[in-house]
Amino acid sequence: MKAVPKVNTDGLYIEDALVNDAFSGVAPFYADPPEPESFEPGEPQEHPEDGEEPEREIAGYIVGVPVVPGLYLPKFDLIAWEAREEDKPVNPADYWREGLTPEEIEDLHKPAEPSKLERLEKDMTSLKEGVADIASELDQVARKADDRIEDVGTIGSEQVKQDLATLDLKKQSTVIGGELVKKDIAILDLYQQNKALGQMLAALELKILAGGESNV
């Protein structure tokens, strides 16, 4: 057994058919005979005359000529086959043609429209990429916020240090001021003591002078 092409009445390839290895040439195959019509009881029925068979309709041909490779829709040239010379060797390229027009072939190469499922998958992929981008942006914002919080904490710590230093200076100033007051008081006390000593010395001088005058 071997597989040979099967074509319709226009010569267009349909499928392969299994035939004997000795098969060659072109042979017709026929359509299935129509089912007999049903009649109501009592209706007259037509009967074919004795010995007459209903005419069978040719549905296509089984072709023993190999298909030429490279054809999108092989078409067997039945007219060329009928006009061939019987004794001439059979060349498959003389009988097989391209059954599609250039426009139809071009349409075959156009990218197919995506199915609904493919469009949904593409949309889901786009959504996932969008969510990933948003998550990345949120992560960057969070990192910047952490950096700013850290900066604020550092600035706040420095401010606290400066406030403590200022308070310490104020305390030191208060202490120094207290010492200065003490020194001023001591100086004032010394001044008063010197003034008292001066008065005492003046009194002594007056007494000395008064005693000298009385002796004279």
Secondary structure, 3 states (H helix, E strand, C coil): CEEEEEEECCCEEEEEEEECCCCCCEEEEECCCCCCCCCCCCCCCCCCCCCCCCCCCEEEEEECCCCCCCCCCEEECHHHHHCCCCCCCCCHHHCEEECCCHHHHHHHHCCCCCCHHHHHHHHHHHHHHHHHHHHHHHHHHHHHHHHHHHHHHHHHHHHHHHHHHHHHHHHHHHHHHHHHHHHHHHHHHHHHHHHHHHHHHHHHHHHHHHHHHHHC
